[in-house]
């Protein structure tokens, strides 16, 4: 089941019958994992960071939007363990919707990368806005983190 945050900041499942839901069902998670993810996404939304999760066979895509800062960084780290446990190959963190990032937000990304690496997973940062990319580059994290350039249309999840 794919989760999304609606316009009121509530975590809701993707409507039944959607193609993305069918893919997610192939990687069924237990009910406790779903509850933990629901709680995690809700906690992030309350701290200014929205998220949608696409669960695909072997790969998880986290679509982030909002602020990746001291308010959301610790909560992001807390839930990332569950994402790692539910993924078999790689995690993409889609940053196109992130409009603000600070030092603790960057630290959370580095911590997440390290956790994924220690678990035998690949973590890639995708679709960064130029201002976020400039901060990552200024901090010399572009040498550490895998950044995937995507020249596709700029789509910010709502």
N, C-alpha and C positions, 0 to 999 in steps of 0.2 A: 504494500500500500504506500502510495506517495503522499507526503504531507505538504501542506502549503499554509501560508498565513494569509487570511483574508484582509479586506480593507480596514477592519476594526482591530487588527492585530491578533485575531484568534487563530489557533492552529486547527485546520480542518483537513479532512482527507480529500484527495482529488476526486471529482465526480466519478461514480461507477461507470464502467464501460469504456473509459478512455484508454487509448493505446498505451500510454505511459503507465497506467495502473496495472495492465496485464504484464508488462515487463517487470514491474516491481513485485507482483505476486510470484514470479518465478523464483525470487529470492526471499521466500517467506521468512519473517522474523517471528520470534515468539512474542506473546502478548506483553510480557514484562519489558522486552526491548522496545516495543511500540510505546508503552507508557513512559519509559525513560526518555525516549526521543520527543514525545509530545511535551513533556515537562521541560525538557531542555530548550526546545524551540520557543516555548512560551516565555521562559526566563530570559532568553536572548532578546525577544521582542520587547519585553519590559525595559530592557537596557539600551534600546535604540538600534539593535542589529536584527534585521529580518532575515529569514532563511527559508529556502525551499530545498528539499532533498530529493534527488533522483537516484533511485536504486536500480542499477543495471547489472546484468550478470558480470561479476568480476570487478565492477567499477561503481563507485559512488561519486555523484557530483553534488557539491554543496554550492548553491547559488546564494551569495550573501548580498545584502543591501542595507545601507545605513552607515552607522558609525562603528568602526572597529577600534575601540579605545579602551581606556581603563575600566569603564563601566561594563563592557561586554567581554573583554579579554578572558577574565577568569572563568566566566560561564562557558565561553567557547571551549576552553581547555577541558572543563569538566565533562562536557558531552562528547568531546572528540574521541574519548576512549571507546564509547559505544559504537561510533562510526567505524573505528578501526576494527572492532570485534565483528562487525557485520560485513566487512569488505574483504575480498579475497586477493585482489591484485593492485588496484590503484584508486586514488582519491584525487579528484579535481576540485579545486576551490575556485569558483567563478567569482571574481572580484569586480565585475563591471558595475554592480550596484553599490559598491562601497564608495562613499563620498568623503569620508574622513578616516584617517588612521593615525594613531600616535605610537609612541615607543612601546607601550604595553601591548597594543594590538599587533605590532610587528613581532614582539617577543612571543605572543601566543601562536603566531604562524610558524615561527622557528621551532617552538616546542612541539607543535602538531607535526611538523615535518620530521622531527627527531623521533617522535613516537611511532609514526608511520614507518620510518626507516628501520627502527628497532624491531618492528613487527613484520618486516619483509615486504612492505608495501611501498609503492611509489606515490609521492604526493606532488601534484603540479598546481601551480598558480596560473589561472587563465584569465584572459580578457580584463587586464588591469587598465584603469583610466590613466591618462598621462600623468596626472598629479600624484596618484598613488605610486605609479611606476617610478617617478622621480624620487620619492621618499625611499623606496626600496633600494634604488640605485645609490642614493646619497649615503645610505647606511651600509653599502657594500654587501647587501644580502642577495643581490642578483648573482653573485658568484656561488652562493650556498644553495639557494632555493631554485628549483626547476621552474622556469617561467616559460609558458607557452604563449606565443604571439598568435592572436586570432584576429584576422582582418575582416571578419564577418560584420554584419550590421550591429550597431550598438543597441542592444535590447536590455532594458533594465526590468527585471521581474517586479511585478506589483503585488 
